[in-house]
Amino acid sequence: MENENKYFWTKKDGDNVRLGLSKDAQDELGNVTYIDLPKAGSKLVAGDTFASIEAEKAVSDMPSPVSGTVVEVNPALKESPDALNGDWDEAWLLTLSESK
């Protein structure tokens, strides 16, 4: 992991940044049952809410740790949020092009 705060990790992916759910967030939330993420092309601002996550232990609105434009949303999450309950490198949410 290149950068991690309590709830998210970020990792450079070419010219973009991949954003994922941290182990601490997985432990605190419990099994994720639903997630609402922005669509590709959406702009995120650091500190603003960008996702709503429903899990066994909590329902949480998540603030973005970075600013940028959504390039891709994890396609596995369209079928099921189960990917967020496994290994951290599989628990990615989206890829962003960073705002300068």
Buried (B, 14 or more C-beta within 10 A) or exposed (E): EEEBEEBBBBBEBEEBBBBBBBEBBBEBBEEBBEBEBBEEEBEBEEEEEBBEBBBEEEEBEBBBBBBBBBBBBBEBBEEEBEBBBEEBEBBBBBBBEBEE
